[in-house]
Every structure is written in structure tokens, then in C-alpha cells.
């Protein structure tokens, strides 16, 4: 069974785009939150959520099951997904 995958990203971030492309190219289903495109009244709540997993609040922050991967780390993503 594939673990749940959630990506916290910025719409302007090249590493975030690379992560999305990798997931798409490997037919991984995932939820994405474009933090910079969140409505202002929700943005702080989303940032606080990211900080629970990644205190530096840097992007991309990728959750695969209970594993947190910060940045575009293709090998780590492959291993976490069992690819």
C-alpha cells in the first residue's frame, strides 16, 4: 500500500516544481498546498502546520507516510515511496 503523500510548496520555487514533476512522472498521488497562494487568513495556520514537521519552514516540505523530506531529494523520495 502506498503511504499518503503531502507536499507543502511555493508556487515560485524551482525545487518545489522539481518535486511535483518527480511525483507526477512516477504516477504518485499526492495532496499539495501552495503556501504562498493560500488566502491570507489561512496562511499563518498553514505555516504553523509546516513548522511542526520542518521548524525551518523551508520548501519543499514533503510528507510521505511518517517520513519528512525537506528539499528536492530524489533518492530519499524514491526510498520513502519504495520506487
Residue frames as a rotation matrix with the C-alpha (Angstrom) as fourth column:
UNK 1
0.579 0.815 0.000 0.00
0.815 -0.579 0.000 0.00
0.000 0.000 -1.000 0.00
UNK 2
-0.210 -0.641 0.739 1.31
0.595 -0.683 -0.424 3.42
0.776 0.351 0.524 -0.92
UNK 3
-0.414 0.040 -0.910 1.76
0.845 -0.356 -0.400 5.81
-0.340 -0.933 0.113 2.02
UNK 4
0.747 0.662 0.053 -0.11
0.647 -0.707 -0.287 9.10
-0.153 0.249 -0.956 1.98
UNK 5
-0.395 -0.880 0.264 1.87
0.919 -0.380 0.108 11.92
0.005 0.285 0.958 0.38
UNK 6
0.795 0.584 -0.165 1.50
0.588 -0.808 -0.028 15.63
-0.149 -0.075 -0.986 1.12
UNK 7
-0.255 -0.877 0.408 3.61
0.935 -0.331 -0.126 18.40
0.245 0.349 0.904 -0.36
UNK 8
0.666 0.277 -0.692 3.95
0.450 -0.890 0.077 21.88
-0.595 -0.362 -0.718 1.09
UNK 9
-0.184 -0.696 0.694 5.33
0.978 -0.060 0.200 24.06
-0.098 0.715 0.692 -1.69
UNK 10
-0.099 0.122 -0.988 5.72
-0.013 -0.993 -0.121 27.59
-0.995 0.001 0.100 -3.01
UNK 11
0.783 0.518 0.345 4.40
0.318 0.144 -0.937 28.35
-0.535 0.843 -0.052 -6.48
UNK 12
0.852 -0.477 -0.216 7.64
-0.507 -0.651 -0.564 30.19
0.128 0.591 -0.797 -7.39
UNK 13
0.240 -0.794 0.559 10.10
-0.711 0.249 0.658 27.57
-0.661 -0.555 -0.504 -6.08
UNK 14
0.094 -0.269 -0.959 12.10
-0.909 0.369 -0.192 25.55
0.406 0.890 -0.210 -8.64
UNK 15
-0.905 -0.423 0.044 12.84
-0.397 0.806 -0.438 22.75
0.150 -0.414 -0.898 -6.13
UNK 16
-0.345 0.875 0.340 9.10
-0.349 0.217 -0.912 22.53
-0.871 -0.433 0.231 -5.43
UNK 17
0.423 0.471 -0.774 8.41
-0.876 -0.005 -0.482 22.27
-0.230 0.882 0.410 -9.18
UNK 18
-0.409 -0.660 -0.630 11.03
-0.753 0.634 -0.176 19.52
0.516 0.402 -0.756 -9.49
UNK 19
-0.882 0.129 0.453 9.43
-0.268 0.654 -0.707 17.61
-0.387 -0.745 -0.543 -6.62
UNK 20
0.110 0.993 -0.048 5.98
-0.525 0.017 -0.851 17.89
-0.844 0.118 0.523 -8.22
UNK 21
0.256 -0.084 -0.963 7.37
-0.950 0.164 -0.267 16.79
0.180 0.983 -0.038 -11.59
UNK 22
-0.790 -0.597 -0.138 9.06
-0.546 0.788 -0.285 13.77
0.279 -0.150 -0.949 -9.99
UNK 23
-0.617 0.630 0.472 5.83
-0.190 0.462 -0.866 12.74
-0.764 -0.624 -0.166 -8.24
UNK 24
0.370 0.783 -0.501 3.79
-0.687 -0.132 -0.715 13.27
-0.626 0.608 0.489 -11.41
UNK 25
-0.044 -0.488 -0.872 6.30
-0.943 0.308 -0.125 11.38
0.329 0.817 -0.473 -13.59
UNK 26
-0.929 -0.341 -0.147 6.10
-0.260 0.880 -0.397 8.43
0.264 -0.330 -0.906 -11.16
UNK 27
-0.217 0.957 -0.194 2.28
-0.102 0.176 0.979 8.50
0.971 0.233 0.059 -11.01
UNK 28
-0.759 -0.048 -0.650 2.28
0.629 0.207 -0.749 9.21
0.171 -0.977 -0.127 -7.28
UNK 29
0.235 0.868 0.437 -0.99
0.476 -0.495 0.727 10.59
0.847 0.037 -0.530 -6.00
UNK 30
-0.588 -0.515 -0.624 -0.44
0.804 -0.293 -0.517 13.43
0.083 -0.806 0.586 -3.54
UNK 31
0.708 0.698 -0.104 -2.02
0.705 -0.694 0.146 16.46
0.030 -0.177 -0.984 -1.94
UNK 32
-0.425 -0.856 0.295 -0.28
0.819 -0.502 -0.277 19.78
0.385 0.124 0.914 -2.45
UNK 33
0.672 0.498 -0.547 -0.58
0.668 -0.726 0.160 23.04
-0.318 -0.474 -0.821 -0.52
UNK 34
-0.080 -0.632 0.771 0.87
0.722 -0.570 -0.393 26.06
0.687 0.525 0.502 -2.33
UNK 35
-0.094 0.044 -0.995 1.60
0.965 -0.240 -0.102 28.05
-0.243 -0.970 -0.020 0.82
UNK 36
-0.861 -0.311 -0.403 2.14
0.242 -0.947 0.213 31.40
-0.448 0.086 0.890 -0.92
UNK 37
-0.774 0.628 0.079 -1.22
-0.113 -0.260 0.959 31.06
0.622 0.734 0.273 -2.69
UNK 38
-0.377 0.646 -0.663 -3.21
0.905 0.411 -0.114 30.36
0.199 -0.643 -0.740 0.49
UNK 39
0.469 0.591 0.656 -5.67
0.332 -0.806 0.489 33.08
0.818 -0.011 -0.575 1.48
UNK 40
-0.323 -0.681 0.658 -4.08
-0.328 -0.571 -0.752 35.47
0.888 -0.459 -0.039 3.96
UNK 41
0.216 0.483 0.849 -6.41
-0.951 -0.091 0.295 34.41
0.220 -0.871 0.440 6.76
UNK 42
0.991 0.132 0.014 -5.31
-0.132 0.975 0.178 30.75
0.010 -0.179 0.984 6.35
UNK 43
0.504 -0.847 -0.166 -1.63
-0.188 0.080 -0.979 31.27
0.843 0.525 -0.119 5.60
UNK 44
-0.177 -0.615 0.769 -0.36
-0.914 -0.188 -0.361 31.52
0.366 -0.766 -0.528 9.20
UNK 45
0.508 0.437 0.742 -2.21
-0.690 0.722 0.047 28.34
-0.516 -0.535 0.669 10.13
UNK 46
0.974 -0.180 -0.136 -0.58
0.030 0.700 -0.714 26.51
0.223 0.692 0.687 7.19
UNK 47
0.171 -0.963 0.207 2.87
-0.456 -0.264 -0.850 27.89
0.873 0.051 -0.484 8.09
UNK 48
-0.006 -0.117 0.993 2.38
-0.993 0.117 0.008 26.68
-0.117 -0.986 -0.117 11.68
UNK 49
0.876 0.371 0.308 1.46
-0.316 0.924 -0.214 23.24
-0.364 0.090 0.927 10.27
UNK 50
0.700 -0.686 -0.198 4.67
-0.032 0.247 -0.969 23.15
0.714 0.684 0.150 8.17
UNK 51
-0.019 -0.763 0.647 6.75
-0.786 -0.388 -0.480 24.16
0.617 -0.517 -0.593 11.22
UNK 52
0.597 0.268 0.756 5.50
-0.708 0.620 0.339 21.07
-0.378 -0.738 0.560 13.08
UNK 53
0.919 -0.228 0.321 7.31
0.336 0.879 -0.337 18.93
-0.206 0.418 0.885 10.50
UNK 54
0.074 -0.876 0.477 10.07
0.898 -0.150 -0.414 21.35
0.434 0.458 0.775 9.48
UNK 55
0.392 0.124 -0.911 10.88
0.760 -0.602 0.245 24.04
-0.518 -0.789 -0.330 12.08
UNK 56
-0.665 -0.691 -0.284 12.93
0.375 -0.637 0.674 25.99
-0.647 0.341 0.682 9.50
UNK 57
0.368 0.918 -0.150 9.75
0.202 -0.237 -0.950 26.26
-0.908 0.319 -0.273 7.39
UNK 58
-0.500 -0.563 -0.658 11.67
-0.605 -0.317 0.731 25.80
-0.620 0.763 -0.182 4.14
UNK 59
0.579 0.811 0.083 10.29
-0.399 0.370 -0.839 24.39
-0.712 0.452 0.538 0.91
UNK 60
0.101 0.939 -0.330 9.50
-0.523 0.332 0.785 21.94
0.846 0.093 0.524 -0.41
UNK 61
-0.633 -0.113 0.766 8.46
-0.718 0.456 -0.526 20.05
-0.290 -0.883 -0.370 2.71
UNK 62
-0.143 0.499 -0.854 7.25
-0.674 0.583 0.454 16.61
0.725 0.641 0.253 1.67
UNK 63
-0.256 0.161 0.953 5.44
-0.829 0.470 -0.302 14.16
-0.497 -0.868 0.013 3.94
UNK 64
-0.132 0.191 -0.973 5.46
-0.630 0.741 0.231 10.53
0.765 0.644 0.022 2.86
UNK 65
0.301 0.317 -0.899 3.69
0.530 0.728 0.435 8.48
0.792 -0.608 0.051 5.49
UNK 66
0.915 0.003 -0.403 5.51
0.372 -0.391 0.842 9.43
-0.155 -0.920 -0.359 8.69
UNK 67
-0.079 -0.992 0.094 8.73
0.933 -0.040 0.357 10.47
-0.351 0.115 0.929 6.88
UNK 68
0.831 0.244 -0.500 9.55
0.127 -0.958 -0.257 14.15
-0.542 0.150 -0.827 6.35
UNK 69
-0.034 -0.825 0.564 11.79
0.975 0.096 0.199 15.13
-0.218 0.557 0.801 3.43
UNK 70
0.618 0.149 -0.772 12.89
0.139 -0.987 -0.080 18.76
-0.773 -0.058 -0.631 3.15
UNK 71
-0.200 -0.652 -0.731 14.14
-0.711 -0.417 0.566 19.91
-0.674 0.633 -0.381 -0.23
UNK 72
0.735 0.379 -0.563 14.19
-0.675 0.488 -0.553 18.04
0.066 0.786 0.615 -3.52
UNK 73
-0.366 -0.815 0.450 15.98
-0.826 0.507 0.248 14.82
-0.430 -0.281 -0.858 -2.58
UNK 74
0.148 0.521 -0.840 15.10
-0.914 0.397 0.085 12.39
0.378 0.756 0.535 -5.33
UNK 75
-0.522 -0.416 -0.745 16.84
-0.190 0.908 -0.374 9.36
0.831 -0.053 -0.553 -3.82
UNK 76
-0.970 0.197 0.141 15.18
-0.126 0.090 -0.988 9.86
-0.207 -0.976 -0.062 -0.41
UNK 77
-0.162 0.961 -0.225 11.78
-0.915 -0.232 -0.329 10.31
-0.368 0.153 0.917 -2.09
UNK 78
-0.035 0.089 -0.995 12.28
-0.690 0.718 0.088 7.10
0.723 0.690 0.036 -4.11
UNK 79
-0.830 -0.363 -0.423 13.22
0.024 0.736 -0.677 5.16
0.557 -0.572 -0.603 -0.98
UNK 80
-0.810 0.558 0.178 10.29
-0.356 -0.227 -0.907 6.52
-0.466 -0.798 0.382 1.03
UNK 81
0.106 0.883 -0.457 7.90
-0.958 -0.033 -0.284 5.60
-0.266 0.468 0.843 -1.80
UNK 82
0.083 -0.155 0.984 9.51
-0.098 0.982 0.163 2.21
-0.992 -0.110 0.066 -2.39
UNK 83
0.884 0.224 -0.411 10.33
-0.393 -0.122 -0.911 3.05
-0.254 0.967 -0.019 -6.03
